[in-house]
Structures are given as C-alpha cells and as structure tokens.
C-alpha cells in the first residue's frame, strides 16, 4: 500500500503495519497542553458535542508528530477510527 496518493484512499480502508500505536484521550489532552494548543475542540467535551463534529478532535499536530516519528522508524503510522 505504500505510495498511494490521497485520492486513492477510500473510507474504511484498513492498512496493516508492523508498528502500531494506540492514541488515547490522555495523549490528546497532554499533547494539547504541552504545545499550548488549548482550543476547545481538543479538550472540551461539552463544547465539542455542539459542533458539526459532535466530539473532540485529535490535535492535528499530534498526528504530524506521530507520523514523523513512525517514518523515522521506517514505517507509516496506522490510523483507524475507534
């Protein structure tokens, strides 16, 4: 699956990789605090429920950092909505 362009990914597509990392709610809260990104969409459950997303969003910079780390280790991060 390596080398796919963004347009080639399909909703629900699962890509298996050897290196895995489960991202938790705590990861999101701590990373948001560490990077001083205290946007309510990342940390306030009640606020986020009333948005078009209906839930808190993962800090996008956390995904970037996770992806950069996994690429350094010779893999691409596996992301799956749970």
HTML snippet that shows the backbone in 3Dmol.js (N, CA, C, O; Angstrom):
<script src="https://3Dmol.org/build/3Dmol-min.js"></script>
<div id="view" style="width:600px;height:400px;position:relative"></div>
<script>
const pdb = `
ATOM      1  N   UNK A   1       0.810  -1.198   0.000  1.00  0.00           N
ATOM      2  CA  UNK A   1       0.000   0.000   0.000  1.00  0.00           C
ATOM      3  C   UNK A   1       0.852   1.259   0.000  1.00  0.00           C
ATOM      4  O   UNK A   1       0.323   2.350  -0.216  1.00  0.00           O
ATOM      5  N   UNK A   2       2.127   1.146   0.230  1.00  0.00           N
ATOM      6  CA  UNK A   2       2.969   2.338   0.252  1.00  0.00           C
ATOM      7  C   UNK A   2       2.935   3.012  -1.106  1.00  0.00           C
ATOM      8  O   UNK A   2       2.882   2.351  -2.142  1.00  0.00           O
ATOM      9  N   UNK A   3       2.965   4.324  -1.088  1.00  0.00           N
ATOM     10  CA  UNK A   3       2.995   5.073  -2.327  1.00  0.00           C
ATOM     11  C   UNK A   3       1.643   5.517  -2.835  1.00  0.00           C
ATOM     12  O   UNK A   3       1.557   6.077  -3.928  1.00  0.00           O
ATOM     13  N   UNK A   4       0.574   5.284  -2.073  1.00  0.00           N
ATOM     14  CA  UNK A   4      -0.743   5.740  -2.506  1.00  0.00           C
ATOM     15  C   UNK A   4      -0.847   7.252  -2.392  1.00  0.00           C
ATOM     16  O   UNK A   4      -0.282   7.860  -1.482  1.00  0.00           O
ATOM     17  N   UNK A   5      -1.567   7.844  -3.316  1.00  0.00           N
ATOM     18  CA  UNK A   5      -1.874   9.267  -3.244  1.00  0.00           C
ATOM     19  C   UNK A   5      -3.149   9.440  -2.428  1.00  0.00           C
ATOM     20  O   UNK A   5      -3.933   8.501  -2.291  1.00  0.00           O
ATOM     21  N   UNK A   6      -3.357  10.639  -1.885  1.00  0.00           N
ATOM     22  CA  UNK A   6      -4.506  10.910  -1.022  1.00  0.00           C
ATOM     23  C   UNK A   6      -5.813  10.468  -1.671  1.00  0.00           C
ATOM     24  O   UNK A   6      -6.661   9.869  -1.010  1.00  0.00           O
ATOM     25  N   UNK A   7      -5.982  10.756  -2.949  1.00  0.00           N
ATOM     26  CA  UNK A   7      -7.231  10.455  -3.648  1.00  0.00           C
ATOM     27  C   UNK A   7      -7.488   8.953  -3.770  1.00  0.00           C
ATOM     28  O   UNK A   7      -8.621   8.540  -4.019  1.00  0.00           O
ATOM     29  N   UNK A   8      -6.462   8.141  -3.599  1.00  0.00           N
ATOM     30  CA  UNK A   8      -6.612   6.690  -3.737  1.00  0.00           C
ATOM     31  C   UNK A   8      -7.091   6.005  -2.453  1.00  0.00           C
ATOM     32  O   UNK A   8      -7.477   4.836  -2.484  1.00  0.00           O
ATOM     33  N   UNK A   9      -7.069   6.726  -1.328  1.00  0.00           N
ATOM     34  CA  UNK A   9      -7.570   6.151  -0.091  1.00  0.00           C
ATOM     35  C   UNK A   9      -9.089   6.182  -0.094  1.00  0.00           C
ATOM     36  O   UNK A   9      -9.698   7.145  -0.560  1.00  0.00           O
ATOM     37  N   UNK A  10      -9.696   5.124   0.427  1.00  0.00           N
ATOM     38  CA  UNK A  10     -11.156   5.006   0.487  1.00  0.00           C
ATOM     39  C   UNK A  10     -11.598   4.976   1.953  1.00  0.00           C
ATOM     40  O   UNK A  10     -10.870   4.460   2.801  1.00  0.00           O
ATOM     41  N   UNK A  11     -12.787   5.523   2.265  1.00  0.00           N
ATOM     42  CA  UNK A  11     -13.296   5.454   3.642  1.00  0.00           C
ATOM     43  C   UNK A  11     -13.386   3.999   4.104  1.00  0.00           C
ATOM     44  O   UNK A  11     -13.869   3.133   3.375  1.00  0.00           O
ATOM     45  N   UNK A  12     -12.920   3.748   5.307  1.00  0.00           N
ATOM     46  CA  UNK A  12     -12.966   2.400   5.858  1.00  0.00           C
ATOM     47  C   UNK A  12     -11.787   1.523   5.474  1.00  0.00           C
ATOM     48  O   UNK A  12     -11.666   0.403   5.969  1.00  0.00           O
ATOM     49  N   UNK A  13     -10.918   2.011   4.604  1.00  0.00           N
ATOM     50  CA  UNK A  13      -9.764   1.233   4.180  1.00  0.00           C
ATOM     51  C   UNK A  13      -8.863   0.967   5.386  1.00  0.00           C
ATOM     52  O   UNK A  13      -8.566   1.884   6.152  1.00  0.00           O
ATOM     53  N   UNK A  14      -8.435  -0.264   5.555  1.00  0.00           N
ATOM     54  CA  UNK A  14      -7.554  -0.638   6.659  1.00  0.00           C
ATOM     55  C   UNK A  14      -6.218  -1.056   6.070  1.00  0.00           C
ATOM     56  O   UNK A  14      -6.156  -1.889   5.165  1.00  0.00           O
ATOM     57  N   UNK A  15      -5.156  -0.472   6.590  1.00  0.00           N
ATOM     58  CA  UNK A  15      -3.810  -0.781   6.123  1.00  0.00           C
ATOM     59  C   UNK A  15      -3.029  -1.307   7.319  1.00  0.00           C
ATOM     60  O   UNK A  15      -2.882  -0.605   8.319  1.00  0.00           O
ATOM     61  N   UNK A  16      -2.534  -2.518   7.228  1.00  0.00           N
ATOM     62  CA  UNK A  16      -1.801  -3.145   8.329  1.00  0.00           C
ATOM     63  C   UNK A  16      -0.314  -2.804   8.249  1.00  0.00           C
ATOM     64  O   UNK A  16       0.288  -2.842   7.176  1.00  0.00           O
ATOM     65  N   UNK A  17       0.266  -2.471   9.403  1.00  0.00           N
ATOM     66  CA  UNK A  17       1.689  -2.189   9.516  1.00  0.00           C
ATOM     67  C   UNK A  17       2.210  -2.865  10.770  1.00  0.00           C
ATOM     68  O   UNK A  17       1.457  -3.099  11.715  1.00  0.00           O
ATOM     69  N   UNK A  18       3.479  -3.173  10.780  1.00  0.00           N
ATOM     70  CA  UNK A  18       4.068  -3.864  11.926  1.00  0.00           C
ATOM     71  C   UNK A  18       4.094  -2.986  13.180  1.00  0.00           C
ATOM     72  O   UNK A  18       3.821  -3.473  14.278  1.00  0.00           O
ATOM     73  N   UNK A  19       4.416  -1.716  13.031  1.00  0.00           N
ATOM     74  CA  UNK A  19       4.498  -0.824  14.185  1.00  0.00           C
ATOM     75  C   UNK A  19       3.131  -0.209  14.421  1.00  0.00           C
ATOM     76  O   UNK A  19       2.536   0.366  13.510  1.00  0.00           O
ATOM     77  N   UNK A  20       2.628  -0.330  15.656  1.00  0.00           N
ATOM     78  CA  UNK A  20       1.305   0.206  15.978  1.00  0.00           C
ATOM     79  C   UNK A  20       1.399   1.097  17.200  1.00  0.00           C
ATOM     80  O   UNK A  20       2.274   0.932  18.049  1.00  0.00           O
ATOM     81  N   UNK A  21       0.480   2.042  17.269  1.00  0.00           N
ATOM     82  CA  UNK A  21       0.415   2.952  18.416  1.00  0.00           C
ATOM     83  C   UNK A  21      -1.039   3.305  18.639  1.00  0.00           C
ATOM     84  O   UNK A  21      -1.681   3.863  17.749  1.00  0.00           O
ATOM     85  N   UNK A  22      -1.569   2.993  19.803  1.00  0.00           N
ATOM     86  CA  UNK A  22      -2.928   3.374  20.157  1.00  0.00           C
ATOM     87  C   UNK A  22      -2.889   4.770  20.759  1.00  0.00           C
ATOM     88  O   UNK A  22      -2.196   5.012  21.747  1.00  0.00           O
ATOM     89  N   UNK A  23      -3.636   5.680  20.158  1.00  0.00           N
ATOM     90  CA  UNK A  23      -3.704   7.054  20.646  1.00  0.00           C
ATOM     91  C   UNK A  23      -4.869   7.142  21.619  1.00  0.00           C
ATOM     92  O   UNK A  23      -5.995   6.776  21.283  1.00  0.00           O
ATOM     93  N   UNK A  24      -4.599   7.623  22.812  1.00  0.00           N
ATOM     94  CA  UNK A  24      -5.626   7.702  23.847  1.00  0.00           C
ATOM     95  C   UNK A  24      -6.084   9.141  24.053  1.00  0.00           C
ATOM     96  O   UNK A  24      -5.473  10.086  23.554  1.00  0.00           O
ATOM     97  N   UNK A  25      -7.166   9.282  24.795  1.00  0.00           N
ATOM     98  CA  UNK A  25      -7.674  10.601  25.154  1.00  0.00           C
ATOM     99  C   UNK A  25      -6.608  11.379  25.928  1.00  0.00           C
ATOM    100  O   UNK A  25      -6.436  12.582  25.730  1.00  0.00           O
ATOM    101  N   UNK A  26      -5.909  10.689  26.795  1.00  0.00           N
ATOM    102  CA  UNK A  26      -4.857  11.326  27.586  1.00  0.00           C
ATOM    103  C   UNK A  26      -3.743  11.860  26.697  1.00  0.00           C
ATOM    104  O   UNK A  26      -3.229  12.951  26.943  1.00  0.00           O
ATOM    105  N   UNK A  27      -3.362  11.106  25.667  1.00  0.00           N
ATOM    106  CA  UNK A  27      -2.351  11.580  24.719  1.00  0.00           C
ATOM    107  C   UNK A  27      -2.759  12.922  24.123  1.00  0.00           C
ATOM    108  O   UNK A  27      -1.954  13.850  24.044  1.00  0.00           O
ATOM    109  N   UNK A  28      -4.011  13.010  23.706  1.00  0.00           N
ATOM    110  CA  UNK A  28      -4.513  14.231  23.080  1.00  0.00           C
ATOM    111  C   UNK A  28      -4.495  15.406  24.056  1.00  0.00           C
ATOM    112  O   UNK A  28      -4.056  16.502  23.708  1.00  0.00           O
ATOM    113  N   UNK A  29      -4.972  15.176  25.271  1.00  0.00           N
ATOM    114  CA  UNK A  29      -5.010  16.240  26.281  1.00  0.00           C
ATOM    115  C   UNK A  29      -3.595  16.702  26.630  1.00  0.00           C
ATOM    116  O   UNK A  29      -3.323  17.902  26.657  1.00  0.00           O
ATOM    117  N   UNK A  30      -2.699  15.756  26.896  1.00  0.00           N
ATOM    118  CA  UNK A  30      -1.333  16.116  27.280  1.00  0.00           C
ATOM    119  C   UNK A  30      -0.586  16.816  26.150  1.00  0.00           C
ATOM    120  O   UNK A  30       0.128  17.791  26.388  1.00  0.00           O
ATOM    121  N   UNK A  31      -0.745  16.326  24.925  1.00  0.00           N
ATOM    122  CA  UNK A  31      -0.059  16.961  23.800  1.00  0.00           C
ATOM    123  C   UNK A  31      -0.600  18.367  23.571  1.00  0.00           C
ATOM    124  O   UNK A  31       0.164  19.293  23.299  1.00  0.00           O
ATOM    125  N   UNK A  32      -1.912  18.529  23.682  1.00  0.00           N
ATOM    126  CA  UNK A  32      -2.513  19.859  23.523  1.00  0.00           C
ATOM    127  C   UNK A  32      -1.988  20.816  24.586  1.00  0.00           C
ATOM    128  O   UNK A  32      -1.697  21.974  24.286  1.00  0.00           O
ATOM    129  N   UNK A  33      -1.865  20.351  25.812  1.00  0.00           N
ATOM    130  CA  UNK A  33      -1.340  21.192  26.887  1.00  0.00           C
ATOM    131  C   UNK A  33       0.144  21.494  26.675  1.00  0.00           C
ATOM    132  O   UNK A  33       0.591  22.623  26.877  1.00  0.00           O
ATOM    133  N   UNK A  34       0.891  20.485  26.269  1.00  0.00           N
ATOM    134  CA  UNK A  34       2.328  20.647  26.073  1.00  0.00           C
ATOM    135  C   UNK A  34       2.640  21.656  24.963  1.00  0.00           C
ATOM    136  O   UNK A  34       3.635  22.377  25.040  1.00  0.00           O
ATOM    137  N   UNK A  35       1.797  21.704  23.942  1.00  0.00           N
ATOM    138  CA  UNK A  35       2.021  22.605  22.810  1.00  0.00           C
ATOM    139  C   UNK A  35       1.221  23.897  22.934  1.00  0.00           C
ATOM    140  O   UNK A  35       1.162  24.690  21.994  1.00  0.00           O
ATOM    141  N   UNK A  36       0.609  24.105  24.091  1.00  0.00           N
ATOM    142  CA  UNK A  36      -0.195  25.309  24.350  1.00  0.00           C
ATOM    143  C   UNK A  36      -1.317  25.485  23.327  1.00  0.00           C
ATOM    144  O   UNK A  36      -1.696  26.610  22.999  1.00  0.00           O
ATOM    145  N   UNK A  37      -1.838  24.380  22.832  1.00  0.00           N
ATOM    146  CA  UNK A  37      -2.969  24.427  21.901  1.00  0.00           C
ATOM    147  C   UNK A  37      -4.212  24.011  22.685  1.00  0.00           C
ATOM    148  O   UNK A  37      -4.639  22.857  22.637  1.00  0.00           O
ATOM    149  N   UNK A  38      -4.768  24.953  23.392  1.00  0.00           N
ATOM    150  CA  UNK A  38      -5.914  24.652  24.255  1.00  0.00           C
ATOM    151  C   UNK A  38      -7.232  25.005  23.580  1.00  0.00           C
ATOM    152  O   UNK A  38      -8.168  25.455  24.241  1.00  0.00           O
ATOM    153  N   UNK A  39      -7.311  24.803  22.273  1.00  0.00           N
ATOM    154  CA  UNK A  39      -8.561  25.030  21.551  1.00  0.00           C
ATOM    155  C   UNK A  39      -9.622  24.102  22.121  1.00  0.00           C
ATOM    156  O   UNK A  39      -9.350  22.923  22.345  1.00  0.00           O
ATOM    157  N   UNK A  40     -10.834  24.614  22.361  1.00  0.00           N
ATOM    158  CA  UNK A  40     -11.883  23.793  22.969  1.00  0.00           C
ATOM    159  C   UNK A  40     -12.208  22.533  22.170  1.00  0.00           C
ATOM    160  O   UNK A  40     -12.668  21.548  22.748  1.00  0.00           O
ATOM    161  N   UNK A  41     -11.983  22.541  20.867  1.00  0.00           N
ATOM    162  CA  UNK A  41     -12.250  21.341  20.065  1.00  0.00           C
ATOM    163  C   UNK A  41     -11.363  20.167  20.465  1.00  0.00           C
ATOM    164  O   UNK A  41     -11.702  19.014  20.197  1.00  0.00           O
ATOM    165  N   UNK A  42     -10.236  20.451  21.102  1.00  0.00           N
ATOM    166  CA  UNK A  42      -9.318  19.384  21.514  1.00  0.00           C
ATOM    167  C   UNK A  42      -9.543  18.932  22.950  1.00  0.00           C
ATOM    168  O   UNK A  42      -9.276  17.776  23.278  1.00  0.00           O
ATOM    169  N   UNK A  43     -10.030  19.822  23.811  1.00  0.00           N
ATOM    170  CA  UNK A  43     -10.037  19.487  25.237  1.00  0.00           C
ATOM    171  C   UNK A  43     -11.395  19.582  25.925  1.00  0.00           C
ATOM    172  O   UNK A  43     -11.557  19.058  27.027  1.00  0.00           O
ATOM    173  N   UNK A  44     -12.366  20.232  25.309  1.00  0.00           N
ATOM    174  CA  UNK A  44     -13.663  20.457  25.969  1.00  0.00           C
ATOM    175  C   UNK A  44     -14.743  19.586  25.333  1.00  0.00           C
ATOM    176  O   UNK A  44     -15.230  19.874  24.240  1.00  0.00           O
ATOM    177  N   UNK A  45     -15.109  18.512  26.040  1.00  0.00           N
ATOM    178  CA  UNK A  45     -16.079  17.553  25.507  1.00  0.00           C
ATOM    179  C   UNK A  45     -17.448  18.189  25.278  1.00  0.00           C
ATOM    180  O   UNK A  45     -18.075  17.958  24.245  1.00  0.00           O
ATOM    181  N   UNK A  46     -17.907  18.979  26.226  1.00  0.00           N
ATOM    182  CA  UNK A  46     -19.232  19.601  26.100  1.00  0.00           C
ATOM    183  C   UNK A  46     -19.276  20.577  24.923  1.00  0.00           C
ATOM    184  O   UNK A  46     -20.232  20.571  24.148  1.00  0.00           O
ATOM    185  N   UNK A  47     -18.261  21.401  24.788  1.00  0.00           N
ATOM    186  CA  UNK A  47     -18.190  22.337  23.666  1.00  0.00           C
ATOM    187  C   UNK A  47     -18.189  21.573  22.339  1.00  0.00           C
ATOM    188  O   UNK A  47     -18.915  21.925  21.409  1.00  0.00           O
ATOM    189  N   UNK A  48     -17.372  20.533  22.266  1.00  0.00           N
ATOM    190  CA  UNK A  48     -17.212  19.778  21.021  1.00  0.00           C
ATOM    191  C   UNK A  48     -18.481  19.043  20.605  1.00  0.00           C
ATOM    192  O   UNK A  48     -18.731  18.868  19.412  1.00  0.00           O
ATOM    193  N   UNK A  49     -19.288  18.610  21.580  1.00  0.00           N
ATOM    194  CA  UNK A  49     -20.546  17.926  21.260  1.00  0.00           C
ATOM    195  C   UNK A  49     -21.487  18.816  20.461  1.00  0.00           C
ATOM    196  O   UNK A  49     -22.298  18.321  19.679  1.00  0.00           O
ATOM    197  N   UNK A  50     -21.383  20.123  20.654  1.00  0.00           N
ATOM    198  CA  UNK A  50     -22.273  21.067  19.979  1.00  0.00           C
ATOM    199  C   UNK A  50     -21.704  21.602  18.672  1.00  0.00           C
ATOM    200  O   UNK A  50     -22.225  22.576  18.128  1.00  0.00           O
ATOM    201  N   UNK A  51     -20.651  20.985  18.163  1.00  0.00           N
ATOM    202  CA  UNK A  51     -20.084  21.388  16.877  1.00  0.00           C
ATOM    203  C   UNK A  51     -20.531  20.406  15.801  1.00  0.00           C
ATOM    204  O   UNK A  51     -21.200  19.416  16.097  1.00  0.00           O
ATOM    205  N   UNK A  52     -20.165  20.678  14.571  1.00  0.00           N
ATOM    206  CA  UNK A  52     -20.526  19.784  13.465  1.00  0.00           C
ATOM    207  C   UNK A  52     -19.862  18.411  13.593  1.00  0.00           C
ATOM    208  O   UNK A  52     -20.298  17.454  12.953  1.00  0.00           O
ATOM    209  N   UNK A  53     -18.811  18.303  14.415  1.00  0.00           N
ATOM    210  CA  UNK A  53     -18.105  17.035  14.578  1.00  0.00           C
ATOM    211  C   UNK A  53     -18.742  16.155  15.645  1.00  0.00           C
ATOM    212  O   UNK A  53     -18.644  14.930  15.573  1.00  0.00           O
ATOM    213  N   UNK A  54     -19.386  16.756  16.625  1.00  0.00           N
ATOM    214  CA  UNK A  54     -20.079  16.001  17.660  1.00  0.00           C
ATOM    215  C   UNK A  54     -19.190  15.361  18.707  1.00  0.00           C
ATOM    216  O   UNK A  54     -19.688  14.683  19.606  1.00  0.00           O
ATOM    217  N   UNK A  55     -17.897  15.560  18.611  1.00  0.00           N
ATOM    218  CA  UNK A  55     -16.954  15.006  19.579  1.00  0.00           C
ATOM    219  C   UNK A  55     -15.650  15.790  19.503  1.00  0.00           C
ATOM    220  O   UNK A  55     -15.430  16.574  18.579  1.00  0.00           O
ATOM    221  N   UNK A  56     -14.787  15.561  20.495  1.00  0.00           N
ATOM    222  CA  UNK A  56     -13.489  16.233  20.479  1.00  0.00           C
ATOM    223  C   UNK A  56     -12.659  15.742  19.305  1.00  0.00           C
ATOM    224  O   UNK A  56     -12.786  14.594  18.878  1.00  0.00           O
ATOM    225  N   UNK A  57     -11.816  16.614  18.791  1.00  0.00           N
ATOM    226  CA  UNK A  57     -10.929  16.257  17.690  1.00  0.00           C
ATOM    227  C   UNK A  57      -9.518  16.027  18.210  1.00  0.00           C
ATOM    228  O   UNK A  57      -9.078  16.657  19.172  1.00  0.00           O
ATOM    229  N   UNK A  58      -8.832  15.125  17.563  1.00  0.00           N
ATOM    230  CA  UNK A  58      -7.435  14.884  17.895  1.00  0.00           C
ATOM    231  C   UNK A  58      -6.614  16.059  17.387  1.00  0.00           C
ATOM    232  O   UNK A  58      -6.822  16.536  16.272  1.00  0.00           O
ATOM    233  N   UNK A  59      -5.693  16.516  18.200  1.00  0.00           N
ATOM    234  CA  UNK A  59      -4.808  17.608  17.823  1.00  0.00           C
ATOM    235  C   UNK A  59      -4.030  17.188  16.574  1.00  0.00           C
ATOM    236  O   UNK A  59      -3.295  16.201  16.603  1.00  0.00           O
ATOM    237  N   UNK A  60      -4.188  17.929  15.488  1.00  0.00           N
ATOM    238  CA  UNK A  60      -3.573  17.541  14.217  1.00  0.00           C
ATOM    239  C   UNK A  60      -2.049  17.563  14.288  1.00  0.00           C
ATOM    240  O   UNK A  60      -1.390  16.815  13.566  1.00  0.00           O
ATOM    241  N   UNK A  61      -1.488  18.398  15.137  1.00  0.00           N
ATOM    242  CA  UNK A  61      -0.033  18.419  15.284  1.00  0.00           C
ATOM    243  C   UNK A  61       0.467  17.132  15.952  1.00  0.00           C
ATOM    244  O   UNK A  61       1.600  16.709  15.721  1.00  0.00           O
ATOM    245  N   UNK A  62      -0.381  16.514  16.778  1.00  0.00           N
ATOM    246  CA  UNK A  62      -0.018  15.223  17.370  1.00  0.00           C
ATOM    247  C   UNK A  62       0.105  14.172  16.264  1.00  0.00           C
ATOM    248  O   UNK A  62       1.035  13.366  16.268  1.00  0.00           O
ATOM    249  N   UNK A  63      -0.835  14.185  15.320  1.00  0.00           N
ATOM    250  CA  UNK A  63      -0.758  13.241  14.198  1.00  0.00           C
ATOM    251  C   UNK A  63       0.496  13.474  13.369  1.00  0.00           C
ATOM    252  O   UNK A  63       1.155  12.524  12.946  1.00  0.00           O
ATOM    253  N   UNK A  64       0.823  14.738  13.139  1.00  0.00           N
ATOM    254  CA  UNK A  64       2.027  15.060  12.379  1.00  0.00           C
ATOM    255  C   UNK A  64       3.269  14.542  13.102  1.00  0.00           C
ATOM    256  O   UNK A  64       4.150  13.946  12.483  1.00  0.00           O
ATOM    257  N   UNK A  65       3.336  14.770  14.410  1.00  0.00           N
ATOM    258  CA  UNK A  65       4.478  14.291  15.194  1.00  0.00           C
ATOM    259  C   UNK A  65       4.540  12.764  15.198  1.00  0.00           C
ATOM    260  O   UNK A  65       5.621  12.186  15.083  1.00  0.00           O
ATOM    261  N   UNK A  66       3.401  12.120  15.327  1.00  0.00           N
ATOM    262  CA  UNK A  66       3.347  10.659  15.328  1.00  0.00           C
ATOM    263  C   UNK A  66       3.790  10.102  13.978  1.00  0.00           C
ATOM    264  O   UNK A  66       4.536   9.125  13.915  1.00  0.00           O
ATOM    265  N   UNK A  67       3.330  10.725  12.912  1.00  0.00           N
ATOM    266  CA  UNK A  67       3.704  10.283  11.573  1.00  0.00           C
ATOM    267  C   UNK A  67       5.197  10.484  11.328  1.00  0.00           C
ATOM    268  O   UNK A  67       5.859   9.607  10.772  1.00  0.00           O
ATOM    269  N   UNK A  68       5.726  11.629  11.739  1.00  0.00           N
ATOM    270  CA  UNK A  68       7.158  11.892  11.558  1.00  0.00           C
ATOM    271  C   UNK A  68       7.992  10.883  12.330  1.00  0.00           C
ATOM    272  O   UNK A  68       9.027  10.429  11.843  1.00  0.00           O
ATOM    273  N   UNK A  69       7.551  10.529  13.528  1.00  0.00           N
ATOM    274  CA  UNK A  69       8.263   9.544  14.345  1.00  0.00           C
ATOM    275  C   UNK A  69       8.225   8.173  13.687  1.00  0.00           C
ATOM    276  O   UNK A  69       9.239   7.476  13.645  1.00  0.00           O
ATOM    277  N   UNK A  70       7.062   7.780  13.172  1.00  0.00           N
ATOM    278  CA  UNK A  70       6.954   6.450  12.565  1.00  0.00           C
ATOM    279  C   UNK A  70       7.746   6.372  11.269  1.00  0.00           C
ATOM    280  O   UNK A  70       8.307   5.324  10.950  1.00  0.00           O
ATOM    281  N   UNK A  71       7.797   7.460  10.524  1.00  0.00           N
ATOM    282  CA  UNK A  71       8.593   7.458   9.288  1.00  0.00           C
ATOM    283  C   UNK A  71      10.077   7.314   9.605  1.00  0.00           C
ATOM    284  O   UNK A  71      10.814   6.652   8.875  1.00  0.00           O
ATOM    285  N   UNK A  72      10.505   7.931  10.687  1.00  0.00           N
ATOM    286  CA  UNK A  72      11.903   7.828  11.097  1.00  0.00           C
ATOM    287  C   UNK A  72      12.244   6.380  11.441  1.00  0.00           C
ATOM    288  O   UNK A  72      13.384   5.949  11.270  1.00  0.00           O
ATOM    289  N   UNK A  73      11.253   5.633  11.925  1.00  0.00           N
ATOM    290  CA  UNK A  73      11.462   4.237  12.296  1.00  0.00           C
ATOM    291  C   UNK A  73      11.234   3.299  11.112  1.00  0.00           C
ATOM    292  O   UNK A  73      11.279   2.080  11.271  1.00  0.00           O
ATOM    293  N   UNK A  74      10.992   3.857   9.933  1.00  0.00           N
ATOM    294  CA  UNK A  74      10.843   3.034   8.748  1.00  0.00           C
ATOM    295  C   UNK A  74       9.440   2.519   8.525  1.00  0.00           C
ATOM    296  O   UNK A  74       9.271   1.476   7.892  1.00  0.00           O
ATOM    297  N   UNK A  75       8.437   3.203   9.014  1.00  0.00           N
ATOM    298  CA  UNK A  75       7.056   2.771   8.847  1.00  0.00           C
ATOM    299  C   UNK A  75       6.155   3.986   8.716  1.00  0.00           C
ATOM    300  O   UNK A  75       6.554   5.101   9.050  1.00  0.00           O
ATOM    301  N   UNK A  76       4.952   3.771   8.232  1.00  0.00           N
ATOM    302  CA  UNK A  76       3.942   4.819   8.176  1.00  0.00           C
ATOM    303  C   UNK A  76       2.898   4.483   9.223  1.00  0.00           C
ATOM    304  O   UNK A  76       2.489   3.329   9.351  1.00  0.00           O
ATOM    305  N   UNK A  77       2.464   5.489   9.972  1.00  0.00           N
ATOM    306  CA  UNK A  77       1.530   5.230  11.069  1.00  0.00           C
ATOM    307  C   UNK A  77       0.210   4.667  10.565  1.00  0.00           C
ATOM    308  O   UNK A  77      -0.263   5.028   9.487  1.00  0.00           O
ATOM    309  N   UNK A  78      -0.375   3.781  11.357  1.00  0.00           N
ATOM    310  CA  UNK A  78      -1.664   3.157  11.052  1.00  0.00           C
ATOM    311  C   UNK A  78      -2.723   3.863  11.867  1.00  0.00           C
ATOM    312  O   UNK A  78      -2.678   3.838  13.097  1.00  0.00           O
ATOM    313  N   UNK A  79      -3.674   4.489  11.203  1.00  0.00           N
ATOM    314  CA  UNK A  79      -4.725   5.221  11.896  1.00  0.00           C
ATOM    315  C   UNK A  79      -6.058   4.570  11.598  1.00  0.00           C
ATOM    316  O   UNK A  79      -6.395   4.323  10.440  1.00  0.00           O
ATOM    317  N   UNK A  80      -6.808   4.294  12.637  1.00  0.00           N
ATOM    318  CA  UNK A  80      -8.121   3.695  12.465  1.00  0.00           C
ATOM    319  C   UNK A  80      -9.057   4.285  13.494  1.00  0.00           C
ATOM    320  O   UNK A  80      -8.738   4.316  14.683  1.00  0.00           O
ATOM    321  N   UNK A  81     -10.217   4.757  13.049  1.00  0.00           N
ATOM    322  CA  UNK A  81     -11.187   5.334  13.970  1.00  0.00           C
ATOM    323  C   UNK A  81     -11.777   4.234  14.835  1.00  0.00           C
ATOM    324  O   UNK A  81     -12.153   3.172  14.339  1.00  0.00           O
ATOM    325  N   UNK A  82     -11.854   4.502  16.150  1.00  0.00           N
ATOM    326  CA  UNK A  82     -12.442   3.509  17.048  1.00  0.00           C
ATOM    327  C   UNK A  82     -13.659   4.078  17.717  1.00  0.00           C
ATOM    328  O   UNK A  82     -14.301   3.396  18.515  1.00  0.00           O
TER     329      UNK A  82
END
`;
const viewer = $3Dmol.createViewer("view");
viewer.addModel(pdb, "pdb");
viewer.setStyle({}, {cartoon: {color: "spectrum"}});
viewer.zoomTo();
viewer.render();
</script>
